[in-house]
């Protein structure tokens, strides 16, 4: 991630509703949520929510996709990880590769599944 994209992402998150919205989408995983459910959970009017969603889509922190008549929104974990890596790139003076945080929701789901063993 370059400086311009990092500034855009941080600027988008520097607003209470958008930060709360982004954290909600990160927590719900790659499936995402329909706009109507997001509005209810956050207690935000749909017109206001549309503005905040557009800001997060524009900077690449969330994705929008259509399922039938619904618009679904989900966190872009790759962008989130790139932003975290950019912010921690030179943490403690070390090479950034060793200290980069990763968030892989698919792995988290796999880790939470019960393990089966052969008898």
C-alpha positions as CSV (number, residue, x, y, z in Angstrom):
1,X,0.0,0.0,0.0
2,X,1.3,3.5,-0.8
3,X,1.0,6.6,1.2
4,X,-2.0,8.1,-0.8
5,X,-4.1,4.9,-0.4
6,X,-3.2,4.7,3.3
7,X,-4.3,8.4,3.9
8,X,-7.6,7.7,2.0
9,X,-8.3,4.6,4.1
10,X,-7.4,6.3,7.4
11,X,-9.5,9.4,6.4
12,X,-12.5,7.2,5.7
13,X,-12.2,5.5,9.1
14,X,-11.8,8.8,10.9
15,X,-15.5,9.2,11.3
16,X,-17.5,7.5,14.1
17,X,-20.2,5.9,11.9
18,X,-17.8,4.6,9.3
19,X,-15.5,3.2,11.9
20,X,-18.4,1.4,13.6
21,X,-19.6,0.2,10.2
22,X,-16.2,-1.1,9.2
23,X,-15.7,-2.9,12.5
24,X,-19.1,-4.5,12.1
25,X,-18.3,-5.8,8.6
26,X,-14.9,-7.1,9.8
27,X,-16.5,-9.0,12.6
28,X,-19.2,-10.6,10.4
29,X,-16.7,-12.2,8.1
30,X,-16.4,-12.5,4.3
31,X,-20.2,-13.2,3.9
32,X,-20.9,-9.6,4.6
33,X,-24.3,-8.1,5.4
34,X,-27.1,-6.5,3.4
35,X,-27.4,-2.7,3.7
36,X,-30.8,-3.0,5.5
37,X,-29.4,-5.1,8.3
38,X,-26.4,-2.8,8.6
39,X,-28.7,0.2,8.9
40,X,-30.7,-1.6,11.7
41,X,-27.7,-2.7,13.6
42,X,-26.1,0.7,13.6
43,X,-29.3,2.7,13.9
44,X,-28.5,4.7,10.9
45,X,-30.9,6.1,8.3
46,X,-30.6,4.4,4.9
47,X,-29.7,7.7,3.1
48,X,-26.9,8.4,5.6
49,X,-25.7,4.8,5.5
50,X,-25.4,5.0,1.7
51,X,-23.0,7.9,2.0
52,X,-20.8,6.1,4.5
53,X,-20.8,2.9,2.5
54,X,-19.8,4.8,-0.6
55,X,-16.8,6.3,1.3
56,X,-15.6,2.9,2.4
57,X,-16.1,1.4,-1.0
58,X,-14.3,4.3,-2.7
59,X,-11.1,3.8,-0.6
60,X,-11.2,0.0,-1.0
61,X,-11.9,-1.0,2.6
62,X,-15.2,-2.7,1.8
63,X,-16.7,-4.4,-1.3
64,X,-20.2,-4.2,-2.6
65,X,-21.9,-7.0,-4.5
66,X,-25.4,-7.7,-5.6
67,X,-27.4,-10.8,-4.6
68,X,-30.8,-10.7,-6.3
69,X,-32.3,-7.4,-5.2
70,X,-30.0,-6.9,-2.2
71,X,-26.7,-5.1,-2.0
72,X,-24.3,-6.9,0.3
73,X,-21.3,-5.3,1.8
74,X,-18.2,-7.0,3.2
75,X,-14.8,-6.0,4.5
76,X,-11.9,-6.2,2.1
77,X,-9.4,-8.1,4.3
78,X,-6.6,-7.7,1.8
79,X,-6.8,-3.9,2.0
80,X,-7.1,-4.0,5.8
81,X,-4.0,-6.2,6.0
82,X,-2.1,-3.9,3.6
83,X,-3.0,-0.9,5.7
84,X,-1.9,-2.6,8.9
85,X,1.3,-3.7,7.2
86,X,1.9,-0.1,6.0
87,X,1.4,1.2,9.5
88,X,3.7,-1.3,11.1
89,X,6.2,-1.6,8.3
90,X,9.2,-0.4,10.3
91,X,8.0,-1.4,13.7
92,X,10.8,-1.3,16.3
93,X,13.3,-0.6,13.5
94,X,12.9,-4.1,12.1
95,X,12.3,-5.2,8.5
96,X,8.6,-5.0,7.9
97,X,8.2,-8.6,6.6
98,X,8.7,-10.1,10.1
99,X,6.2,-7.9,11.9
100,X,3.3,-7.7,9.4
101,X,0.0,-8.6,10.9
102,X,-2.4,-10.8,9.0
103,X,-6.1,-11.3,9.2
104,X,-7.5,-14.3,7.3
105,X,-11.1,-14.8,8.2
106,X,-11.3,-18.0,6.1
107,X,-8.5,-19.6,8.3
108,X,-10.3,-18.4,11.4
109,X,-13.5,-20.2,10.3
110,X,-11.4,-23.3,9.5
111,X,-9.7,-23.2,12.9
112,X,-13.0,-22.9,14.7
113,X,-14.4,-26.1,13.1
114,X,-14.3,-29.2,15.2
115,X,-11.3,-31.4,14.3
116,X,-12.1,-35.0,13.3
117,X,-9.7,-37.8,13.8
118,X,-9.6,-41.2,12.2
119,X,-10.2,-44.1,14.5
